[in-house]
């Protein structure tokens, strides 16, 4: 029987508010920071994963059954937000249909595995 727990703590990422300036001739629009990087920080990330695995042997055959649970605490910490000043400043915005860049930690995932070797 194998049992394992993995705890991961990541410090919150630093960020700074930006403003979009427009109206220039050479550069018609530019987004510039208006506070130093690190003036604000996102929340710390606390992830807990667990694994259970049991192996059975019968003659020269081996069967292993496993269970992995990712994000065991089911946290939903925000990992990105809109940093540009305006009506959506500091809001969590999800790019339309793009699940690869979710602005928060996805929910609890469970994976069941079955291995057979001979």
GIBELRA-V163351 format. One record per residue. N is the residue number from 1. SS is DSSP state (@ for helix, = for strand, . for the rest). Layout:
BEGIN
n,ss
N,SS
N,SS
END
This chain:
BEGIN
n,ss
1,.
2,=
3,=
4,=
5,=
6,=
7,=
8,=
9,=
10,=
11,.
12,.
13,.
14,=
15,=
16,.
17,.
18,=
19,=
20,=
21,=
22,=
23,.
24,.
25,.
26,.
27,.
28,.
29,=
30,=
31,=
32,=
33,=
34,.
35,.
36,.
37,.
38,.
39,.
40,=
41,=
42,.
43,.
44,.
45,=
46,=
47,=
48,=
49,=
50,=
51,=
52,=
53,=
54,=
55,=
56,=
57,=
58,=
59,.
60,.
61,=
62,=
63,=
64,=
65,=
66,=
67,=
68,=
69,=
70,=
71,.
72,.
73,.
74,.
75,.
76,.
77,.
78,=
79,.
80,.
81,.
82,.
83,.
84,=
85,.
86,.
87,.
88,.
89,.
90,.
91,.
92,.
93,.
94,.
95,.
96,.
97,.
98,.
99,@
100,@
101,@
102,.
103,.
104,=
105,.
106,.
107,.
108,.
109,=
110,=
111,=
112,=
113,=
114,=
115,=
116,=
117,=
118,.
END
